[in-house]
């Protein structure tokens, strides 16, 4: 097994059968980068293997880290509402993150854990999991939630503000993939004008809904 400073999850993937249950079980033991030390657990994707749409965020948050499921905190609740308002059934989507462990700072034990953005090395280390999820689900459409997810999938030059709400087609992990970039729902929660930011998110998701018709 390579050292953690090799920054790759590849040796932890199943060698043969790579169904979502097999991937989820294997990911629980991932030591492909040092983020697993502080995190409570691996937070793998959730949803149907037959989902037509996959939404990719940055990384788990505090509540996701504790519960082991993506998008179960305030940002996840807002995303569910926005999906429904855009005409997409949240129960029919597959939800995941570019990085599977919660990265945070903490002034001292017991204090609030503050989200910290993953580095390019950490995103690259985790990329084999996301590639395997894409291969297992084969979604018709990706929704890229925020700049970090976009950089993980499309490279460091990605800027969500330039392409949000547009239907793109790019080669991702060896397959042609249609995708719609938008902001991460946590950005809506941080916005000074939350109503306008929310409507912007819904508008982008409506582009995704139309692409699935």
C-alpha positions as CSV (number, residue, x, y, z in Angstrom):
1,X,0.0,0.0,0.0
2,X,1.4,3.4,-0.9
3,X,2.1,6.0,1.8
4,X,-0.6,8.7,2.3
5,X,1.7,11.3,0.9
6,X,1.4,9.6,-2.4
7,X,-2.1,11.2,-2.6
8,X,-4.0,8.6,-4.5
9,X,-7.1,6.5,-3.8
10,X,-6.5,4.1,-6.6
11,X,-5.1,1.2,-4.5
12,X,-8.2,1.3,-2.3
13,X,-10.7,0.7,-5.2
14,X,-12.1,-2.8,-5.7
15,X,-10.0,-4.7,-8.1
16,X,-12.9,-6.1,-10.1
17,X,-16.6,-5.6,-9.4
18,X,-17.3,-1.9,-9.0
19,X,-21.0,-1.6,-8.2
20,X,-22.0,1.3,-6.0
21,X,-22.3,-1.0,-2.9
22,X,-18.8,-2.4,-3.5
23,X,-17.4,1.1,-4.0
24,X,-19.0,2.4,-0.9
25,X,-17.7,-0.4,1.2
26,X,-14.2,0.0,-0.2
27,X,-14.2,3.8,0.2
28,X,-14.9,3.4,3.9
29,X,-11.3,2.1,4.3
30,X,-9.7,4.7,2.0
31,X,-6.3,6.1,3.2
32,X,-5.4,7.7,0.0
33,X,-4.6,11.1,1.6
34,X,-4.2,12.4,5.2
35,X,-7.8,13.9,5.3
36,X,-9.1,10.6,6.8
37,X,-7.3,11.2,10.1
38,X,-9.4,14.1,11.3
39,X,-12.7,13.2,9.6
40,X,-15.2,11.0,11.4
41,X,-15.8,8.8,8.3
42,X,-15.8,8.6,4.6
43,X,-18.9,10.2,3.1
44,X,-19.6,8.4,-0.2
45,X,-22.3,9.3,-2.7
46,X,-25.9,8.4,-2.2
47,X,-28.7,7.7,-4.6
48,X,-29.9,5.3,-7.3
49,X,-27.5,3.5,-9.6
50,X,-30.0,4.2,-12.3
51,X,-30.1,8.0,-11.7
52,X,-30.3,10.1,-14.8
53,X,-28.7,13.0,-13.1
54,X,-25.7,13.2,-10.8
55,X,-24.9,16.3,-8.7
56,X,-21.3,16.8,-7.6
57,X,-20.4,19.1,-4.8
58,X,-17.1,20.0,-3.1
59,X,-16.8,17.9,0.1
60,X,-18.9,16.8,3.1
61,X,-19.7,19.4,5.7
62,X,-19.9,19.0,9.5
63,X,-23.3,17.2,9.6
64,X,-22.5,15.0,6.6
65,X,-19.3,14.0,8.3
66,X,-21.1,13.0,11.4
67,X,-24.0,11.2,9.6
68,X,-22.0,9.6,6.7
69,X,-24.4,10.8,4.0
70,X,-23.9,13.7,1.5
71,X,-26.1,16.8,1.5
72,X,-27.9,16.3,4.8
73,X,-27.1,19.7,6.3
74,X,-28.6,23.1,5.6
75,X,-27.1,23.3,2.1
76,X,-28.6,19.9,1.3
77,X,-32.1,21.0,2.5
78,X,-31.8,24.1,0.3
79,X,-30.6,22.0,-2.7
80,X,-33.6,19.6,-2.3
81,X,-36.0,22.6,-2.4
82,X,-34.2,24.1,-5.4
83,X,-34.3,20.8,-7.3
84,X,-38.0,20.5,-6.6
85,X,-38.7,24.1,-7.7
86,X,-36.8,23.4,-10.9
87,X,-38.9,20.3,-11.7
88,X,-36.3,17.7,-10.7
89,X,-37.3,15.0,-8.1
90,X,-34.4,15.0,-5.5
91,X,-35.1,11.3,-4.8
92,X,-34.2,10.5,-8.5
93,X,-30.8,12.2,-8.3
94,X,-27.4,10.8,-7.3
95,X,-25.6,13.1,-4.9
96,X,-21.8,13.0,-4.3
97,X,-18.8,15.1,-3.7
98,X,-15.4,15.5,-5.3
99,X,-13.7,14.9,-2.0
100,X,-15.1,12.2,0.4
101,X,-13.6,13.4,3.7
102,X,-14.5,16.5,5.6
103,X,-11.6,19.0,5.8
104,X,-11.8,21.6,8.5
105,X,-10.0,23.8,11.0
106,X,-10.8,23.9,14.7
107,X,-9.4,26.3,17.2
108,X,-9.5,23.6,20.0
109,X,-11.2,20.3,20.7
110,X,-14.9,20.8,21.2
111,X,-15.1,24.0,19.3
112,X,-17.0,24.4,16.0
113,X,-15.4,22.8,13.0
114,X,-14.9,25.3,10.2
115,X,-14.9,24.1,6.6
116,X,-11.6,24.4,4.8
117,X,-11.4,24.0,1.0
118,X,-9.5,20.9,-0.2
119,X,-6.3,21.3,-2.1
120,X,-5.7,20.3,-5.7
121,X,-3.6,17.3,-4.4
122,X,-6.5,16.2,-2.2
123,X,-9.0,16.5,-5.1
124,X,-6.7,14.6,-7.4
125,X,-6.2,11.9,-4.7
126,X,-10.0,11.4,-4.5
127,X,-10.7,11.6,-8.2
128,X,-10.6,7.7,-8.7
129,X,-13.7,7.5,-6.5
130,X,-15.6,10.0,-8.5
131,X,-14.5,8.4,-11.8
132,X,-15.8,5.0,-10.5
133,X,-19.1,6.6,-9.5
134,X,-19.5,8.1,-12.9
135,X,-18.8,4.7,-14.5
136,X,-21.2,2.9,-12.2
137,X,-24.1,5.3,-12.6
138,X,-23.5,6.6,-16.2
139,X,-25.7,9.7,-15.7
140,X,-27.2,11.4,-18.6
141,X,-26.3,14.7,-17.0
142,X,-24.0,16.1,-14.4
143,X,-24.7,19.2,-12.3
144,X,-21.5,20.7,-11.1
145,X,-22.0,22.5,-7.8
146,X,-19.5,25.2,-7.3
147,X,-15.9,26.1,-8.2
148,X,-14.1,23.3,-6.3
149,X,-16.2,20.6,-7.9
150,X,-15.7,22.2,-11.3
151,X,-12.0,22.3,-10.9
152,X,-11.9,18.7,-9.8
153,X,-13.8,17.6,-12.9
154,X,-12.7,20.2,-15.5
155,X,-9.3,21.5,-14.4
156,X,-7.9,24.4,-12.5
157,X,-9.0,27.0,-15.1
158,X,-12.7,26.4,-14.4
159,X,-14.7,29.4,-13.3
160,X,-18.2,28.8,-12.3
161,X,-19.2,32.4,-12.9
162,X,-18.3,32.2,-16.5
163,X,-20.3,29.1,-17.4
164,X,-23.1,28.7,-14.8
165,X,-26.5,27.8,-16.2
166,X,-25.2,26.6,-19.5
167,X,-25.4,23.2,-21.0
168,X,-21.9,21.9,-21.8
169,X,-20.4,18.7,-23.1
170,X,-16.9,17.8,-22.0
171,X,-14.8,14.6,-21.7
172,X,-14.6,13.7,-18.1
173,X,-12.7,10.6,-16.9
174,X,-12.6,9.2,-20.4
175,X,-16.3,9.6,-21.3
176,X,-18.2,12.3,-23.1
177,X,-20.5,13.9,-20.5
178,X,-23.2,16.6,-20.6
179,X,-23.1,18.9,-17.7
180,X,-24.6,22.1,-16.2
181,X,-22.4,24.1,-13.8
182,X,-24.0,26.2,-11.0
183,X,-23.1,27.6,-7.6
184,X,-22.9,25.4,-4.5
185,X,-26.0,25.7,-2.3
186,X,-23.8,26.8,0.6
187,X,-23.0,29.9,-1.5
188,X,-26.7,30.8,-1.5
189,X,-26.8,30.5,2.3
190,X,-23.9,32.9,2.6
191,X,-25.3,35.4,0.1
192,X,-26.3,38.9,1.3
193,X,-29.3,38.6,-1.0
194,X,-30.4,35.0,-0.4
195,X,-33.6,35.2,-2.3
196,X,-31.9,36.4,-5.5
197,X,-29.1,33.8,-5.1
198,X,-31.7,31.1,-4.6
199,X,-33.6,32.1,-7.7
200,X,-30.3,32.0,-9.6
201,X,-29.7,28.5,-8.5
202,X,-33.2,27.4,-9.4
203,X,-32.8,29.0,-12.9
204,X,-29.6,27.1,-13.5
205,X,-31.2,23.8,-12.3
206,X,-34.1,24.5,-14.8
207,X,-31.5,24.3,-17.6
208,X,-30.6,20.9,-16.2
209,X,-34.3,19.9,-16.1
210,X,-34.9,20.9,-19.7
211,X,-31.8,18.9,-20.8
212,X,-33.3,15.7,-19.3
213,X,-36.6,16.0,-21.2
